[in-house]
């Protein structure tokens, strides 16, 4: 794995082993997973950091757009500059403590 990718944000499908430090995010993940199982949908999406094996989930939602909006707020649609999330995720890295 490239050292330049470590700490960058990315969105992927939820895995059964995903965890969160936040109580509200954990509850949101559980509710989303239950709804998706009962309605036979694809698993929900989660936002995590690249390069951390046991890193916690930052936020969860049903779609990529919903996860982006929860992190950045409204205004990330295609007409409002949809690439804003990608630009932000590339530059938002973890500052490692020495």
TARA-V978959 format. One record per helix or strand. SS is the DSSP state (2 for helix, 1 for strand). FROM is the first residue (numbers start at 0). TO is the last residue. If there is no record, write none. Layout:
((SS/FROM/TO) (SS/FROM/TO))
//
This chain:
((1/8/12) (2/22/37) (1/44/48) (1/58/60) (2/63/71) (2/77/79) (2/83/90))
//
